[in-house]
Amino acid sequence: MMNLDLSDKNALVCGASAGIGKAAAQALATMGASVTLMARNAEKLQQVLTELDNSKGQQHDYLVADFSDPEALKERIVEASLHTSFHILINNTGGPKGGPIFSAEVGEFTQAFSQHLVCNQILVQNVVPGMKRAGFGRIINVISTSVKQPIDGLGVSNTIRGAVANWSKTLSNELGPFGITVNNVLPGFTATDRLTDIIANAARKFDKTEAEAAEFMRQLVPARRFAKPEEVANAIAFLASPAASYINGINVPVDGGRTKSL
């Protein structure tokens, strides 16, 4: 029987106040995990906390942290790790703003590198010791299909997401012997606030209505629709489960077939 039970596991979910992060937290809680939500907005986190399934006696909580301040993030996760051993880490951070790569300021790259790769590294270094002690660990990075096929108009994001993907693959090789897997989930067009912004920018750029821009984007997807955050969360939750114990070091597109490469 497929083992999807997480009733004895603790999960740390980043970007958990909305969108894919929130949906992932809800999915993990439904599978029995005790979930620690992390994002920068305490009020939103408190609301999500009230919505999490605790039917298996889980103790959910939250941490307020802003990934634009890595040192403050480090303080929070060091403190949290003193009283909680995390078995599951969901690295999920909003993407850099769009625009051509040639016109991007140098600071945009360094800022994005810090918010994504550096903060991921800080979190991993603090949760992996507990994973090693437990002989069980799942690190799942929510990045982008751009690691397989760069997306026009997202120059900085394409660059940084690629760096995170290679960091993840390297990490999977190092941590595999300890029962810890490291995988990437690559969302396609997903109905989140970020997609709303992308549609609005596309409409302005091509002098279309937002409805026209959205329909054009849907036609790029063989499924002819955008994903629900819950559909991406389902892939995340499976990779976090005991059933996915031999899946390590891979990219999993959840994009309705839009990416042209295998």
N, C-alpha and C positions, 0 to 999 in steps of 0.2 A: 504494500500500500504506500502511496506517495505521502511522505511526511512533510506537512506544511506547518506543523505546530511550533510556535515560538513562545510558548507559555513560560519558559524559564529563561528568556532572553531579554536583555536590555538594549534598546535601540536609541541612537542619537540621530535626529533628523534635522538637517540644516535647511534653511529657507522654508520653514514649516508653517509660516503664517498664512500662506495662500498657494494656489496653483498646484504644481506637481508635488512640491514638498508637503503641503497639507494632505493631499490625497495619499501620498506614501505613508505618512504618519497614521492616517486612518486605516489603511490596509494592514499595516504591521500590528496595530492595536487589535484589529479584528482577528488576526492570527494568534493573538495571545501575548504579544510582546509588551513590556513596560516601556513607554516611549518618553524620551526627553526631547521636547521641541526646542528648536533654536532659531531665532531671527532677531531683528533689531527693534521690533514693535511689540512692547509688552502687552498692550491692550488687545492686539490681534491674537497673540499667543494665548492669552487667558481665555479668549473666546473659543479658539480651536481646542483647548484643553477640555472644555466642557462638552465637546462633541465626540471625544474619543471613547471607544468601547472599553469598558473595564469589567466586563462580565466574568472574567477569569481571575478577578482580584488584583489586577495590575495597579501599580502606583505610578501614574504619569506625572510629569512635571515639565518645567521649561527653563531655559536659560536665555537671557537677553544678551546678544552680542552683535556687533557691527563689524562685518568683514573688511571695512575700510580701515580698521584699527587692529592689526595683527597682534600687537602686544597685549591689548585688552582682551582679545579673544583667547590668547594663551593663558592669561590669568584665570579666566572663567573656566576653561577646560581643565586646567591643572587642579583647580579647586573642586570641580565636579568629579574628577577621576579619583579623588581621595576617598569618596564614599560610594561611588558607583563604578562597577566594571562594565564597560559597554561591549557587547558581542557584535553589534551591528552599527555601522556608520554610513549614513547617506550624505555624501557631499553634494550639495545642491545650492548653487548661487546664481543670482540673476546675471544674465550675459552683459558684456560691454555694449555701449551704444553703437549704433550702426554708422556706416559711412565707408568711403573708399579707403583702402589701405595707404595709398600714396599721400593723402592729405591728412592722415592721422598724426596728431602730436605725439612726440616721443613719450611724454608723460602718460598718455592713454595706455600705452603698452605696459609701462612699469606699474601703473595702478591696477590694471587688469591682472597682471602676473601676480601681484601681491594678493589681490582679493580671491583669486582662484587657486593657483598652485601653492603659493606660500601658506595660505590659510589651510588648505588641504593637508599640507605637510605637518603643520602645527597640530592639527587634530589627530592625524594618524600617529604621530610620535607619542601622543598621550593616551590613546586608546589601545594601541597594539599590545602593550605589556599585559593588559587584562585579557585580551584575546588569546595570547600565548598561554597564559595560566589556565584558561578554560579549555584550550585545545579546539576552539571554535571561533571563527571570525568571518565577518562579511563586510567588505568595504565596497560600496557601490557609488560610482561617480556619475552624476547626471550631467552630461555634456551636450553634444550636438552632432547631427549627421554631417556637419562640416568636417569632421575628422576623416570622413571617407570621400566627401565631395565638397570642396569649398563653396560657400554660398556668396553670391554676388552681393556687394554692399555691406558685408559684415567683416571687413578686413581685420580689425583687431581681434574680434571674436574667433575668426578662423585660426588665427595665429596662436592664441592662448589656449583654445580648446585642443589644438593639436599637441601643445606642450603637455597638457594634463593627460591626454591619452597615452603619450609615451612614458610619462611618469608612472601612470597606472600599470602599464604593461611591465615595466621594470620592477615595480613593487610586487606585482603578482609572482614574479620569479623568485623574489627574495622571501616572501612570506608563505608560499605554498607549502613548504615542509612543516609548517606549524598548524596546519588545518585552517588556514586563513585564505580566503579567496578575494580577489580584487577584480571587479568587472566594471564596464562602462555601459550605461544606458543612453542611447542617442535618440532623444525625442525629435519627431518631425514637427509639422505645424500642429500646435496644441492650443486649445482654447483657454488661454491665460491672458493676463494683462499685457505680457510682453508681445503676444501675437497681435493684440489690439493695436499696440503702438506700431508694430511692423506694417500692419495693414494701412494705418493712417499715413505713415511715411510713404508707402508705395503709392497711395492715392494722390498725394501731393506731387510726388516725383513724376508721375505719368499722366497727371491732369485727369484723373478718374474719380468717380465717387468711391467711397469706402466699400460700398456693396459690390461695385464692379471689381475693385481690387481683390476683395475677398473671394469672389467667384472665380477670378483668374487663378488665384492661388489654389483653390480647391481642384481646379481642372489639372493641376500639375501632379495631383495625387491619384494613383490608380483607384483608391477607395472612394475618391470624389467627396471627401469630407475631411474636416479637421478632427484630430483626436480629442477625446475627453481626458482631463488630467488623470482620471481613474484608470484609464487604459494604459497609460505610462506607468502608473503606480503598480499595476498588476505585475508588470515585468520586474520592477524593482523588488516587489514583495517575494516573487518566486526566487529570484537570485539570492535573497536574504535567507531563504528557508533551508532546512537540512536536506531537502530534496535536490538542491543545486550544488551539492558538495564537490562534484567533480567538474564543475564549470568554472574556469579560472582564466583570467587574462584576455577576455574577449570584449568586443564591441557589439552591443545588441541594438540595432535600429528599431525604433517603434514609430514608424513613419507612414504606414499605409502603403508601402512599396515605392515611395517617391524617390529614394536614393537609387541611382542607376547602377552602382557597383554592387558586387556580391558582398 
